[in-house]
Amino acid sequence: MAHAIALPRLMRIGAGASALLPEVLAQLGLQRPFIVTDPYLAGSGRVEALVEGLRGAGLQAAVFSDTVPDPTVASVEAALAALQAGEHDCVVGFGGGSPMDTAKAVAVLARHGGAMRAYKAPHLQDAPGLPIIAIPTTAGTGSEATRFTIVTDAETDEKMLCIGLAYLPVAALVDYELTLTKPRRLTADTGIDALTHAIEAYVSKRANPFSDGMALAAMRSIAPNLRRVWADPGDRAAREAMMVGATQAGIAFSNSSVALVHGMSRPIGAHFHVAHGLSNAMLLPAVTAFSAPAALARYGACARAMGVAAEGEGEGIAVERLIAELRALNAELEVPSPAAYGLNAARWRELTPLMAKQALASGSPANNPVEPSAAEIEALYAEVWAG
């Protein structure tokens, strides 16, 4: 069986890679970049450094810095209007998942038009939009190497998954130095997000030999270093490993798929505005325990790649060690339950049937080793509520 594999055309990985933006644009024959970023990066001097580098190469860039966490249709439309006010031949997503997701959506709408809702899965958008260059500043989403974007429809509180080669960046500049100043909470949440990508890509029904290699490599990079960057944000070696691992995990799930954790996570973010990585972390141990009996060998391999089970141990023991490790990781990285996070209990119970329905509609749970029913998803939401 042949597997369809898609990767960015160019990648620059390592310290200082973000400064190579002018060189990469020249290689791609692009001259008029539109930079999409967030208010924090705009105020930190990071964006100005990027713009100065472009100016030194004789390139003028426009900057849109009003992205919001979990980008909405309205925020994407605002960025699109800013792009259309000038003449731009590419879009640069500079930041975490939200600026990169916004950049991807804008790049497609700028060329193809229409309403964002028309692009949500199962629609497949392979016809290219404007070229996208991605520069991640967190070691988490892997969006710099994926063919997905997610935009929230505020009218329905739905996180719309959009799929297709049009969302795959043509270039990714992966510079771990951009993560050295990230706060601990963001470091933890994005790190567990990346770990979730790797595990789900490996256990997915759509896994393949290429995605397997990337997923296992990502777990080997992330698992020994997540606690290190939590304890010491300035640990350069651990930061580099986390950044490489996040990109590998992005490549893995982009060429395989995510599964039940992500299907359940998106409605939590849409209805309760919990950060994506944090909602993944809340769900990961319980969903793994639910799913593992259907794929003991796969989850056992995850345990061994993460260094929590030894070669030769039985699959059942390896999986027990994996689940224990995920619970311990949440405890050590102070991941709260939805209840401890302060979400409204009555609203959680009220929305559980709708969240289960939206999780199934996303398609991700169908890739899980065991495809859950709506009732089983509701039971998992109830289990996760109090941790």
C-alpha positions as a LaTeX table, in Angstrom:
\begin{tabular}{lrrr}
\hline
Residue & $x$ (\AA) & $y$ (\AA) & $z$ (\AA) \\
\hline
Met1 & 0.00 & 0.00 & 0.00 \\
Ala2 & 1.30 & 3.45 & $-0.93$ \\
His3 & 1.00 & 6.22 & 1.67 \\
Ala4 & 0.65 & 9.90 & 0.76 \\
Ile5 & 3.36 & 11.88 & 2.57 \\
Ala6 & 3.51 & 15.69 & 2.49 \\
Leu7 & 6.21 & 17.92 & 4.01 \\
Pro8 & 7.22 & 21.57 & 3.81 \\
Arg9 & 9.42 & 22.21 & 0.78 \\
Leu10 & 12.12 & 23.90 & 2.88 \\
Met11 & 12.99 & 23.55 & 6.55 \\
Arg12 & 15.64 & 25.37 & 8.56 \\
Ile13 & 16.12 & 23.89 & 12.03 \\
Gly14 & 18.37 & 25.12 & 14.83 \\
Ala15 & 19.54 & 28.17 & 16.74 \\
Gly16 & 19.02 & 31.37 & 14.77 \\
Ala17 & 16.91 & 29.72 & 12.04 \\
Ser18 & 14.31 & 32.52 & 12.24 \\
Ala19 & 16.92 & 35.04 & 11.04 \\
Leu20 & 17.10 & 33.13 & 7.75 \\
Leu21 & 13.66 & 34.38 & 6.65 \\
Pro22 & 15.06 & 36.77 & 3.98 \\
Glu23 & 17.20 & 33.98 & 2.52 \\
Val24 & 14.29 & 31.53 & 2.43 \\
Leu25 & 11.98 & 34.08 & 0.80 \\
Ala26 & 14.60 & 34.67 & $-1.87$ \\
Gln27 & 14.88 & 30.93 & $-2.51$ \\
Leu28 & 11.13 & 30.78 & $-2.99$ \\
Gly29 & 11.01 & 33.88 & $-5.21$ \\
Leu30 & 8.84 & 35.81 & $-2.72$ \\
Gln31 & 9.20 & 39.51 & $-1.96$ \\
Arg32 & 6.12 & 40.95 & $-0.24$ \\
Pro33 & 5.47 & 39.08 & 3.03 \\
Phe34 & 2.46 & 39.63 & 5.27 \\
Ile35 & 3.40 & 38.68 & 8.86 \\
Val36 & 0.69 & 37.33 & 11.16 \\
Thr37 & 1.59 & 37.34 & 14.85 \\
Asp38 & 0.17 & 38.13 & 18.29 \\
Pro39 & 0.21 & 41.16 & 20.60 \\
Tyr40 & 2.77 & 39.64 & 22.99 \\
Leu41 & 5.36 & 38.99 & 20.28 \\
Ala42 & 4.68 & 42.39 & 18.72 \\
Gly43 & 5.42 & 44.05 & 22.06 \\
Ser44 & 8.44 & 41.90 & 22.90 \\
Gly45 & 10.69 & 43.13 & 20.11 \\
Arg46 & 10.69 & 39.76 & 18.37 \\
Val47 & 8.56 & 40.97 & 15.47 \\
Glu48 & 10.61 & 44.10 & 15.02 \\
Ala49 & 13.77 & 41.98 & 14.81 \\
Leu50 & 12.12 & 39.91 & 12.08 \\
Val51 & 11.05 & 43.04 & 10.19 \\
Glu52 & 14.50 & 44.59 & 10.54 \\
Gly53 & 16.08 & 41.51 & 9.04 \\
Leu54 & 13.74 & 41.75 & 6.07 \\
Arg55 & 14.39 & 45.47 & 5.71 \\
Gly56 & 18.12 & 44.80 & 5.64 \\
Ala57 & 17.51 & 42.50 & 2.68 \\
Gly58 & 15.48 & 45.18 & 0.87 \\
Leu59 & 12.09 & 43.64 & 1.67 \\
Gln60 & 9.11 & 45.48 & 3.10 \\
Ala61 & 6.67 & 43.57 & 5.28 \\
Ala62 & 3.25 & 44.41 & 6.70 \\
Val63 & 2.42 & 43.10 & 10.17 \\
Phe64 & $-0.92$ & 42.00 & 11.61 \\
Ser65 & $-0.55$ & 41.44 & 15.35 \\
Asp66 & $-4.16$ & 41.21 & 16.53 \\
Thr67 & $-4.56$ & 37.44 & 16.46 \\
Val68 & $-6.44$ & 35.90 & 19.37 \\
Pro69 & $-6.04$ & 32.58 & 21.18 \\
Asp70 & $-8.13$ & 29.96 & 19.41 \\
Pro71 & $-8.64$ & 32.10 & 16.29 \\
Thr72 & $-12.22$ & 32.90 & 15.41 \\
Val73 & $-13.89$ & 33.57 & 12.08 \\
Ala74 & $-13.97$ & 37.27 & 13.01 \\
Ser75 & $-10.26$ & 37.43 & 13.85 \\
Val76 & $-9.36$ & 35.65 & 10.61 \\
Glu77 & $-11.53$ & 38.06 & 8.64 \\
Ala78 & $-9.78$ & 41.01 & 10.31 \\
Ala79 & $-6.39$ & 39.63 & 9.29 \\
Leu80 & $-7.66$ & 38.98 & 5.77 \\
Ala81 & $-8.83$ & 42.57 & 5.45 \\
Ala82 & $-5.41$ & 43.82 & 6.53 \\
Leu83 & $-3.72$ & 41.59 & 3.95 \\
Gln84 & $-6.04$ & 42.76 & 1.21 \\
Ala85 & $-5.16$ & 46.38 & 1.98 \\
Gly86 & $-1.74$ & 45.76 & 0.45 \\
Glu87 & $-0.16$ & 43.65 & $-2.27$ \\
His88 & 1.36 & 40.55 & $-0.70$ \\
Asp89 & 2.65 & 37.37 & $-2.27$ \\
Cys90 & 2.99 & 35.23 & 0.88 \\
Val91 & 1.93 & 34.93 & 4.51 \\
Val92 & 4.35 & 34.42 & 7.41 \\
Gly93 & 2.87 & 32.85 & 10.56 \\
Phe94 & 5.06 & 33.91 & 13.51 \\
Gly95 & 4.08 & 32.60 & 16.92 \\
Gly96 & 2.33 & 29.68 & 18.52 \\
Gly97 & $-0.57$ & 27.73 & 17.11 \\
Ser98 & $-2.98$ & 30.66 & 16.97 \\
Pro99 & $-0.90$ & 32.97 & 14.70 \\
Met100 & 0.08 & 30.01 & 12.51 \\
Asp101 & $-3.53$ & 28.80 & 12.24 \\
Thr102 & $-4.64$ & 32.34 & 11.42 \\
Ala103 & $-1.94$ & 32.69 & 8.78 \\
Lys104 & $-3.00$ & 29.43 & 7.15 \\
Ala105 & $-6.66$ & 30.42 & 7.01 \\
Val106 & $-5.83$ & 33.85 & 5.61 \\
Ala107 & $-3.57$ & 32.38 & 2.94 \\
Val108 & $-6.41$ & 30.20 & 1.66 \\
Leu109 & $-9.16$ & 32.82 & 1.87 \\
Ala110 & $-6.97$ & 35.43 & 0.15 \\
Arg111 & $-6.85$ & 33.29 & $-2.98$ \\
His112 & $-10.12$ & 31.34 & $-2.91$ \\
Gly113 & $-12.55$ & 33.58 & $-0.98$ \\
Gly114 & $-15.81$ & 32.44 & 0.54 \\
Ala115 & $-16.81$ & 31.78 & 4.14 \\
Met116 & $-14.51$ & 29.94 & 6.54 \\
Arg117 & $-17.29$ & 27.46 & 7.37 \\
Ala118 & $-17.22$ & 26.23 & 3.77 \\
Tyr119 & $-13.69$ & 24.93 & 4.34 \\
Lys120 & $-14.32$ & 22.80 & 7.43 \\
Ala121 & $-13.87$ & 19.02 & 7.30 \\
Pro122 & $-14.85$ & 16.90 & 5.49 \\
His123 & $-14.03$ & 19.52 & 2.82 \\
Leu124 & $-10.49$ & 18.94 & 1.50 \\
Gln125 & $-8.62$ & 22.06 & 0.38 \\
Asp126 & $-5.66$ & 20.92 & $-1.69$ \\
Ala127 & $-5.67$ & 23.75 & $-4.26$ \\
Pro128 & $-3.02$ & 26.15 & $-2.92$ \\
Gly129 & $-3.59$ & 29.55 & $-1.46$ \\
Leu130 & $-0.80$ & 32.06 & $-0.92$ \\
Pro131 & 2.51 & 30.45 & 0.11 \\
Ile132 & 2.84 & 30.06 & 3.88 \\
Ile133 & 6.09 & 30.37 & 5.82 \\
Ala134 & 5.82 & 29.23 & 9.44 \\
Ile135 & 8.06 & 30.32 & 12.31 \\
Pro136 & 6.95 & 28.64 & 15.56 \\
Thr137 & 7.73 & 30.25 & 18.90 \\
Thr138 & 6.43 & 27.41 & 21.08 \\
Ala139 & 7.42 & 23.75 & 21.10 \\
Gly140 & 3.93 & 22.38 & 20.82 \\
Thr141 & 1.50 & 22.53 & 17.95 \\
Gly142 & 3.78 & 21.34 & 15.15 \\
Ser143 & 1.64 & 23.53 & 12.89 \\
Glu144 & 4.76 & 24.53 & 10.96 \\
Ala145 & 4.68 & 21.08 & 9.34 \\
Thr146 & 0.98 & 20.18 & 9.17 \\
Arg147 & $-1.78$ & 20.34 & 6.58 \\
Phe148 & $-4.41$ & 21.44 & 9.09 \\
Thr149 & $-5.77$ & 24.61 & 10.60 \\
Ile150 & $-8.46$ & 25.17 & 13.23 \\
Val151 & $-10.80$ & 28.17 & 13.39 \\
Thr152 & $-13.60$ & 28.67 & 15.93 \\
Asp153 & $-17.10$ & 29.55 & 14.79 \\
Ala154 & $-18.16$ & 31.82 & 17.67 \\
Glu155 & $-21.84$ & 31.58 & 16.64 \\
Thr156 & $-21.94$ & 27.82 & 17.25 \\
Asp157 & $-19.00$ & 27.42 & 19.67 \\
Glu158 & $-17.45$ & 24.93 & 17.28 \\
Lys159 & $-13.77$ & 24.49 & 16.55 \\
Met160 & $-13.73$ & 23.85 & 12.82 \\
Leu161 & $-11.00$ & 21.52 & 11.59 \\
Cys162 & $-9.84$ & 22.45 & 8.09 \\
Ile163 & $-7.75$ & 19.99 & 6.12 \\
Gly164 & $-5.71$ & 20.02 & 2.92 \\
Leu165 & $-2.36$ & 20.64 & 1.32 \\
Ala166 & $-3.24$ & 24.33 & 1.02 \\
Tyr167 & $-2.56$ & 24.66 & 4.76 \\
Leu168 & 0.88 & 23.02 & 4.62 \\
Pro169 & 3.61 & 25.67 & 4.87 \\
Val170 & 6.05 & 25.76 & 1.99 \\
Ala171 & 8.80 & 26.59 & 4.50 \\
Ala172 & 9.32 & 26.19 & 8.23 \\
Leu173 & 11.98 & 27.99 & 10.28 \\
Val174 & 12.31 & 26.07 & 13.55 \\
Asp175 & 14.38 & 28.13 & 15.99 \\
Tyr176 & 14.45 & 26.82 & 19.57 \\
Glu177 & 15.98 & 30.08 & 20.84 \\
Leu178 & 12.54 & 31.66 & 20.41 \\
Thr179 & 11.25 & 29.39 & 23.23 \\
Leu180 & 13.86 & 30.27 & 25.87 \\
Thr181 & 11.69 & 32.97 & 27.46 \\
Lys182 & 8.40 & 31.08 & 27.47 \\
Pro183 & 6.62 & 30.86 & 30.86 \\
Arg184 & 6.36 & 27.52 & 32.64 \\
Arg185 & 2.61 & 27.05 & 32.12 \\
Leu186 & 2.90 & 27.58 & 28.38 \\
Thr187 & 5.99 & 25.36 & 28.27 \\
Ala188 & 4.13 & 22.52 & 30.00 \\
Asp189 & 0.91 & 22.78 & 28.03 \\
Thr190 & 2.56 & 23.00 & 24.63 \\
Gly191 & 4.97 & 20.20 & 25.55 \\
Ile192 & 2.15 & 17.82 & 26.50 \\
Asp193 & 0.35 & 18.88 & 23.32 \\
Ala194 & 3.36 & 17.76 & 21.28 \\
Leu195 & 3.58 & 14.50 & 23.22 \\
Thr196 & $-0.12$ & 13.90 & 22.55 \\
His197 & 0.44 & 14.47 & 18.82 \\
Ala198 & 3.18 & 11.86 & 18.78 \\
Ile199 & 1.24 & 9.23 & 20.76 \\
Glu200 & $-1.97$ & 9.70 & 18.77 \\
Ala201 & $-0.15$ & 9.63 & 15.43 \\
Tyr202 & 1.45 & 6.32 & 16.43 \\
Val203 & $-1.71$ & 4.59 & 17.69 \\
Ser204 & $-3.99$ & 6.01 & 14.96 \\
Lys205 & $-5.67$ & 3.63 & 12.54 \\
Arg206 & $-4.09$ & 5.77 & 9.81 \\
Ala207 & $-0.52$ & 5.31 & 11.03 \\
Asn208 & 2.06 & 4.25 & 8.45 \\
Pro209 & 5.79 & 3.40 & 8.49 \\
Phe210 & 6.83 & 7.00 & 7.79 \\
Ser211 & 4.61 & 8.56 & 10.45 \\
Asp212 & 5.62 & 5.81 & 12.89 \\
Gly213 & 9.29 & 6.76 & 12.61 \\
Met214 & 8.58 & 10.43 & 13.19 \\
Ala215 & 6.20 & 9.74 & 16.09 \\
Leu216 & 8.67 & 7.49 & 17.93 \\
Ala217 & 11.51 & 9.97 & 17.35 \\
Ala218 & 9.30 & 12.74 & 18.75 \\
Met219 & 8.51 & 10.73 & 21.89 \\
Arg220 & 12.21 & 10.03 & 22.42 \\
Ser221 & 12.95 & 13.76 & 22.18 \\
Ile222 & 10.05 & 15.04 & 24.26 \\
Ala223 & 9.68 & 12.54 & 27.12 \\
Pro224 & 13.13 & 12.99 & 28.76 \\
Asn225 & 13.13 & 16.76 & 28.31 \\
Leu226 & 9.66 & 17.99 & 29.26 \\
Arg227 & 10.38 & 17.97 & 32.99 \\
Arg228 & 13.77 & 19.59 & 32.33 \\
Val229 & 12.31 & 22.63 & 30.57 \\
Trp230 & 9.61 & 22.88 & 33.25 \\
Ala231 & 12.29 & 22.97 & 35.96 \\
Asp232 & 14.76 & 25.18 & 34.07 \\
Pro233 & 13.34 & 27.30 & 31.22 \\
Gly234 & 16.87 & 28.26 & 30.18 \\
Asp235 & 18.04 & 24.68 & 29.57 \\
Arg236 & 19.12 & 25.12 & 25.96 \\
Ala237 & 19.74 & 21.46 & 25.17 \\
Ala238 & 16.32 & 20.47 & 26.51 \\
Arg239 & 14.65 & 23.37 & 24.69 \\
Glu240 & 16.24 & 22.30 & 21.43 \\
Ala241 & 15.12 & 18.70 & 21.92 \\
Met242 & 11.57 & 19.84 & 22.69 \\
Met243 & 11.44 & 22.04 & 19.59 \\
Val244 & 12.71 & 19.29 & 17.30 \\
Gly245 & 10.35 & 16.81 & 18.92 \\
Ala246 & 7.35 & 19.11 & 18.44 \\
Thr247 & 8.14 & 19.45 & 14.74 \\
Gln248 & 8.63 & 15.70 & 14.38 \\
Ala249 & 5.30 & 15.13 & 16.12 \\
Gly250 & 3.64 & 17.62 & 13.77 \\
Ile251 & 5.04 & 15.78 & 10.76 \\
Ala252 & 3.84 & 12.50 & 12.26 \\
Phe253 & 0.21 & 13.44 & 12.81 \\
Ser254 & 0.00 & 15.47 & 9.61 \\
Asn255 & 0.87 & 12.29 & 7.71 \\
Ser256 & $-1.21$ & 10.03 & 9.94 \\
Ser257 & $-3.90$ & 11.66 & 12.09 \\
Val258 & $-4.82$ & 12.57 & 15.62 \\
Ala259 & $-7.47$ & 10.59 & 17.45 \\
Leu260 & $-9.83$ & 10.68 & 20.42 \\
Val261 & $-7.90$ & 13.08 & 22.68 \\
His262 & $-8.05$ & 15.80 & 20.03 \\
Gly263 & $-11.64$ & 15.04 & 19.14 \\
Met264 & $-12.65$ & 15.58 & 22.77 \\
Ser265 & $-10.27$ & 18.47 & 23.35 \\
Arg266 & $-11.61$ & 20.80 & 20.68 \\
Pro267 & $-15.11$ & 21.18 & 22.20 \\
Ile268 & $-13.57$ & 21.97 & 25.61 \\
Gly269 & $-11.60$ & 24.77 & 24.00 \\
Ala270 & $-14.57$ & 26.06 & 22.02 \\
His271 & $-17.07$ & 26.12 & 24.89 \\
Phe272 & $-14.82$ & 26.85 & 27.87 \\
His273 & $-11.84$ & 28.62 & 26.24 \\
Val274 & $-9.29$ & 26.28 & 27.80 \\
Ala275 & $-5.95$ & 26.41 & 25.97 \\
His276 & $-5.64$ & 23.54 & 23.50 \\
Gly277 & $-2.53$ & 21.97 & 25.02 \\
Leu278 & $-4.00$ & 22.15 & 28.51 \\
Ser279 & $-7.27$ & 20.49 & 27.49 \\
Asn280 & $-5.24$ & 17.74 & 25.77 \\
Ala281 & $-3.27$ & 17.25 & 28.98 \\
Met282 & $-6.47$ & 17.00 & 31.03 \\
Leu283 & $-7.71$ & 14.22 & 28.74 \\
Leu284 & $-4.59$ & 12.25 & 27.84 \\
Pro285 & $-4.30$ & 9.79 & 30.79 \\
Ala286 & $-8.00$ & 8.83 & 30.85 \\
Val287 & $-8.31$ & 8.51 & 27.08 \\
Thr288 & $-5.13$ & 6.44 & 26.92 \\
Ala289 & $-6.46$ & 4.08 & 29.60 \\
Phe290 & $-9.74$ & 3.76 & 27.65 \\
Ser291 & $-8.05$ & 3.15 & 24.29 \\
Ala292 & $-5.04$ & 1.02 & 25.18 \\
Pro293 & $-6.75$ & $-2.40$ & 25.45 \\
Ala294 & $-7.46$ & $-2.21$ & 21.70 \\
Ala295 & $-3.79$ & $-1.57$ & 20.80 \\
Leu296 & $-1.55$ & $-2.90$ & 23.56 \\
Ala297 & 1.47 & $-3.37$ & 21.29 \\
Arg298 & 1.24 & 0.17 & 19.95 \\
Tyr299 & 0.88 & 1.80 & 23.36 \\
Gly300 & 3.61 & $-0.48$ & 24.71 \\
Ala301 & 5.94 & 0.82 & 22.00 \\
Cys302 & 5.09 & 4.37 & 23.11 \\
Ala303 & 6.07 & 3.46 & 26.68 \\
Arg304 & 9.41 & 2.09 & 25.51 \\
Ala305 & 10.10 & 5.11 & 23.27 \\
Met306 & 9.40 & 7.38 & 26.23 \\
Gly307 & 11.80 & 5.38 & 28.40 \\
Val308 & 9.24 & 4.29 & 30.99 \\
Ala309 & 9.19 & 0.60 & 30.03 \\
Ala310 & 12.09 & $-1.73$ & 29.27 \\
Glu311 & 12.56 & $-3.84$ & 26.18 \\
Gly312 & 11.26 & $-7.32$ & 26.82 \\
Glu313 & 8.59 & $-6.29$ & 29.34 \\
Gly314 & 5.11 & $-7.56$ & 28.54 \\
Glu315 & 2.78 & $-5.21$ & 26.72 \\
Gly316 & 0.31 & $-5.10$ & 29.61 \\
Ile317 & 3.01 & $-3.97$ & 32.06 \\
Ala318 & 4.39 & $-1.46$ & 29.56 \\
Val319 & 0.94 & 0.07 & 29.09 \\
Glu320 & 0.42 & 0.27 & 32.85 \\
Arg321 & 3.72 & 2.12 & 33.11 \\
Leu322 & 2.69 & 4.48 & 30.29 \\
Ile323 & $-0.60$ & 5.42 & 31.95 \\
Ala324 & 1.15 & 5.89 & 35.31 \\
Glu325 & 3.73 & 8.12 & 33.64 \\
Leu326 & 1.06 & 10.29 & 31.98 \\
Arg327 & $-0.68$ & 10.73 & 35.33 \\
Ala328 & 2.61 & 11.51 & 37.07 \\
Leu329 & 3.53 & 14.01 & 34.37 \\
Asn330 & 0.23 & 15.84 & 34.84 \\
Ala331 & 0.78 & 15.94 & 38.60 \\
Glu332 & 4.36 & 17.22 & 38.35 \\
Leu333 & 3.51 & 19.82 & 35.69 \\
Glu334 & 0.50 & 20.96 & 37.76 \\
Val335 & $-2.12$ & 20.17 & 35.13 \\
Pro336 & $-5.49$ & 20.86 & 36.77 \\
Ser337 & $-8.67$ & 18.89 & 36.23 \\
Pro338 & $-11.53$ & 20.88 & 34.64 \\
Ala339 & $-13.03$ & 21.17 & 38.12 \\
Ala340 & $-9.79$ & 22.44 & 39.66 \\
Tyr341 & $-9.36$ & 24.83 & 36.73 \\
Gly342 & $-12.61$ & 26.50 & 37.81 \\
Leu343 & $-14.95$ & 25.50 & 35.03 \\
Asn344 & $-18.67$ & 25.58 & 35.82 \\
Ala345 & $-19.85$ & 22.10 & 36.83 \\
Ala346 & $-23.46$ & 22.57 & 35.79 \\
Arg347 & $-22.47$ & 23.92 & 32.40 \\
Trp348 & $-20.00$ & 21.04 & 31.92 \\
Arg349 & $-22.76$ & 18.50 & 32.59 \\
Glu350 & $-25.22$ & 20.39 & 30.41 \\
Leu351 & $-22.83$ & 20.62 & 27.46 \\
Thr352 & $-21.43$ & 17.08 & 27.71 \\
Pro353 & $-23.88$ & 15.56 & 25.17 \\
Leu354 & $-23.19$ & 18.38 & 22.69 \\
Met355 & $-19.43$ & 18.10 & 23.22 \\
Ala356 & $-19.60$ & 14.36 & 22.59 \\
Lys357 & $-21.57$ & 14.97 & 19.40 \\
Gln358 & $-19.07$ & 17.60 & 18.22 \\
Ala359 & $-16.13$ & 15.34 & 19.08 \\
Leu360 & $-17.55$ & 12.56 & 16.91 \\
Ala361 & $-18.42$ & 14.98 & 14.10 \\
Ser362 & $-14.78$ & 16.13 & 13.91 \\
Gly363 & $-13.81$ & 12.71 & 12.57 \\
Ser364 & $-10.79$ & 12.32 & 14.87 \\
Pro365 & $-12.35$ & 9.67 & 17.17 \\
Ala366 & $-12.84$ & 7.41 & 14.13 \\
Asn367 & $-9.03$ & 7.14 & 13.93 \\
Asn368 & $-8.76$ & 5.93 & 17.53 \\
Pro369 & $-7.75$ & 2.30 & 18.18 \\
Val370 & $-11.27$ & 1.78 & 19.55 \\
Glu371 & $-13.93$ & 4.01 & 18.02 \\
Pro372 & $-16.06$ & 5.27 & 20.92 \\
Ser373 & $-19.79$ & 5.76 & 21.06 \\
Ala374 & $-21.29$ & 9.07 & 22.14 \\
Ala375 & $-22.14$ & 7.49 & 25.50 \\
Glu376 & $-18.54$ & 6.40 & 26.03 \\
Ile377 & $-17.27$ & 9.89 & 25.24 \\
Glu378 & $-19.77$ & 11.36 & 27.70 \\
Ala379 & $-18.51$ & 8.91 & 30.35 \\
Leu380 & $-14.92$ & 10.00 & 29.66 \\
Tyr381 & $-15.87$ & 13.67 & 30.04 \\
Ala382 & $-17.46$ & 12.79 & 33.40 \\
Glu383 & $-14.35$ & 10.86 & 34.47 \\
Val384 & $-11.99$ & 13.67 & 33.47 \\
Trp385 & $-14.09$ & 16.35 & 35.21 \\
Ala386 & $-12.65$ & 15.76 & 38.69 \\
Gly387 & $-9.37$ & 14.21 & 37.55 \\
\hline
\end{tabular}
